[in-house]
Amino acid sequence: MSDAFQQGVDRFLQGLRTERHPVRIELGGAFTCGQTVVDRRGWAGDLDHDPYVAAHPKPVPVDVALGVDAARYRELFLDVLRR
């Protein structure tokens, strides 16, 4: 990855607040089929003791964006439009 590209990615990601959580894609739910499910329960990081692993594929730990600096992203967007 080039330095300029990495700087752009870093600049973009600085406006996100993330937390690592197990994530699954729901494939069989009557109301959630096809949706991304983020398990934010306190014990969820202990995948070896997750009671749902036996019946479903093991979740994948993912950095989930939970907050965004809207003003920062608005300025990044407007900077692109001004060029």
N, C-alpha and C positions, 0 to 999 in steps of 0.2 A: 504494500500500500504506500502511495507517495506521501511525503510529509504534508503537502498542501491538502490532500484529501483527508488525511488523519486530523489535521487542524480543523477542517470544516466539520467533520463528524464530532470531534470534541466540542466545538462551539455549539453545535446543534444539541448535543446531549446534556449540556450544562443546565438547560432549562427544565429538565425532568427530575422528578423525585421518584425513585424506584425502590422496590423491596423485592427480595427473592422469595418466591412461593411456588409450591407444586401446582402444575397446570395440567388439565386434561381437556380433550375435546369430547363433549358429550355426544354419544352416537345412538343411545337408546331411550333417552328421556322423552316422555310424552309432550312436555312443554319446553324442553331445552335442547332438543335434537339439533346438532350442528353448532351449538354454542361453545365458547371457550369458558371453562370453569376454573376459577382461581380459588384454591383452598387457603383461606387466611386464618384458619384456626391455629391456636398456639402450638399444638403438638404436630401440626401437619408437616413440619420439616423432618420428622422422624419417619422416613418412608418405610423402614423395616417393621414398624408397628402400626402402619396405616391399615385399618380393617377393610378398606375397599380394594386393596391391591389384589386380593385373592379372586375377586369377581371381575375386575377390570384391569386394563393395562396399567402398568406402573406410571404414575405421573412424572412429568419432567420438571425439574426446578428451573424457573425462568425469572429473569429480572422484569417485574411487572411495573409499568408506569402508573403511579397512583396520584401524581400531582404534576401540574404543568405551570410554567411561568408564562401566562398568556401574553403579557406585554412584551416579553422577550421575543416570542415567536411571531407576534404581529410585526415587530420591527425587522426581524430577519426576512419575513415575507415582503414587507415594503421595500427593504434594501434590494431584493432581487428585482422587484418591479421597476425601481428607479434606474436600473442599469440599462 
